[in-house]
Amino acid sequence: MPQLAAIQMNSGADPLHNLQRAEQGVQQAAQQGAQLVLLPEMFLSLDGQRYPAIAADPQYVQIVAGWARQYKLWLVAGAVPMTSPDGDPRVRSASLVFNDQGELVARYDKIHLFDADVGDAHNRYRESERFAPGEELVVVDTPVGKLGLAICYDLRFPGLFQRLREQGAEIISIPAAFTYTTGEAHWQVLLRARAIETQCYVLAANQCGWHDDQRRTWGHSQIIDPWGQVLSELADEPGVVVAELNAELLVDVRRRMPLEQHKRC
Ligand SMILES: O=C(O)CNC(=O)[C@H](CS)NC(=O)CCC(=O)C(=O)O
């Protein structure tokens, strides 16, 4: 059965250092037989001041594409800063999907931006100051199933997930930098709810620990099956979580309880 993997990181500001640690994670996932691997949100750097320079330099994306080719796996570069196609000076937070040849096959730009007062040490999150929102939903064919893309704060908007399911999603990837405070309160409940409602596999890769700017993230990256069962979960240290995708289970859950056909609104 195909293997899914999510990489949990404690990204600092320096992209070169983060690249090294991300590659270690990808290598570890490959050794465990992973075919579809997810990196967390802003794994290249969690320092907002660096996002424009990262977006302007294609070498970062080329390096990540090279891992997909080298380790022969499909790799979702959870979210990286990318130039806005419409000329907005703000970057976009983009999820990039590479096939096992290292070719870019899909890009999803985060739609919901996290502007919230969390009440933690960092407190005031204003993602829209640095990032412009995306507009389009993305579902992409992979050898392990149809993959729907979402990012972090999107997790709180179930309508997006309903539409990914309508467009055929069987697996949904959620790279994140979910805060410690909101993660402790909501992360797993939301992830399991999205898996149960959409009857999809949910692959969630979070940041963990303290970062360079008084931000603390929750970790607890995990893989959940379409019945809502947590197959594998990390605590709050960097690492890799791996689980099998059982295509029969997915069909069975949907056949026994055909939510898609019963939906009336
Ligand atoms: O802005 C950056 O530097 C990189 N982006 C992030 O860390 C984003 C926006 S601040 N984080 C989230 O969306 C967390 C959502 C969350 O924690 C919740 O919904 O509770």
The ligand as a MOL file (V3000), in Angstrom:
LIG
                    3D

  0  0  0     0  0            999 V3000
M  V30 BEGIN CTAB
M  V30 COUNTS 20 19 0 0 0
M  V30 BEGIN ATOM
M  V30 1 O 3.3880 34.7130 8.2460 0
M  V30 2 C 4.3200 33.9060 8.2660 0
M  V30 3 O 5.4500 34.1920 8.6860 0
M  V30 4 C 4.1050 32.5110 7.7680 0
M  V30 5 N 2.7300 32.1720 7.8290 0
M  V30 6 C 2.1690 31.6840 8.9380 0
M  V30 7 O 2.8110 31.3820 9.9300 0
M  V30 8 C 0.6980 31.5820 8.9140 0
M  V30 9 C 0.2040 32.9850 8.8880 0
M  V30 10 S 0.7980 33.9940 10.2390 0
M  V30 11 N 0.1810 30.9090 10.0590 0
M  V30 12 C -1.0690 30.5110 10.1460 0
M  V30 13 O -1.8630 30.5820 9.1970 0
M  V30 14 C -1.4700 29.9220 11.4930 0
M  V30 15 C -2.9460 29.7000 11.6400 0
M  V30 16 C -3.2670 29.3320 13.0330 0
M  V30 17 O -2.4330 29.1420 13.8780 0
M  V30 18 C -4.6960 29.1880 13.4030 0
M  V30 19 O -5.5770 29.1610 12.5170 0
M  V30 20 O -4.9560 29.0730 14.6020 0
M  V30 END ATOM
M  V30 BEGIN BOND
M  V30 1 2 1 2
M  V30 2 1 2 3
M  V30 3 1 2 4
M  V30 4 1 4 5
M  V30 5 1 5 6
M  V30 6 2 6 7
M  V30 7 1 6 8
M  V30 8 1 8 9
M  V30 9 1 8 11
M  V30 10 1 9 10
M  V30 11 1 11 12
M  V30 12 2 12 13
M  V30 13 1 12 14
M  V30 14 1 14 15
M  V30 15 1 15 16
M  V30 16 2 16 17
M  V30 17 1 16 18
M  V30 18 2 18 19
M  V30 19 1 18 20
M  V30 END BOND
M  V30 END CTAB
M  END
